[in-house]
Amino acid sequence: GQACVPCEIGEFKSDLTEDRCTACNNKPNNSEYTEVGAKVASCPWSCNAGFIKDDRDNECECPAGSVMSDNGLSCICRPGFTLDGSSCNPCMPGTFKSSKGSAQCSQCSN
């Protein structure tokens, strides 16, 4: 007989009598499928680095204090926020940042 082989990541087979695996199509933008051998069309997925699942667990979005980059592939700090490690934090009192990106906040002039 034939050996059972699990479907590749991003594919599923809901019935053992099916010969071929079928491609999944449920992952949102900025995510990847995560497991082999899926048995249902809604294959497991996780958000790419820098993105988080939204409240409904069906989209990948930028964390608080950040916005989507112009190319839509990453999150960058929104104006008024600066990169501190791996997260965007508000500028400290007495400082500001008027553009999006990872630049540091600047001192306010008196």
Residue, then its C-alpha position, 0 to 999 in steps of 0.5 A: g500500500q501507499a505510505c501516508v505522508p502529511c500535507e506540506i505547510g499551507e496545505f490540507k486534506s480533510d478526507l483520507t480518500e483524497d489523493r492530493c492535498t489542497a492549498c489553504n487560503n485563509k491566512p491574512n497578509n503579513s502572516e505564514y502558515t505554521e504546521v504540516g498535516a492540516k485536516v481542515a481548510s483553515c490551516p494554522w497560521s501566525c503573524n510575521a515578526g513585528f505584527i500581532k493578531d487583531d482582537r478577532d484573531n483573523e488579521c495581522e496588524c501593527p502593535a500600538g504606537s506603530v503604523m504600516s510602512d509604505n510598502g505594507l511589509s512592516c510596522i514603523c513608529r507613528p509620529g509622536f512615538t520612537l523605537d525603544g528596543s522592539s516596540c514604539n513608545p510615546c515621546m517623553p514629555g518635552t520632546f516630539k517627533s513629527s514623522k513616522g519611522s524609528a527616529q528619536c524624539s527631539q527636544c521641544s524649543n522654549 
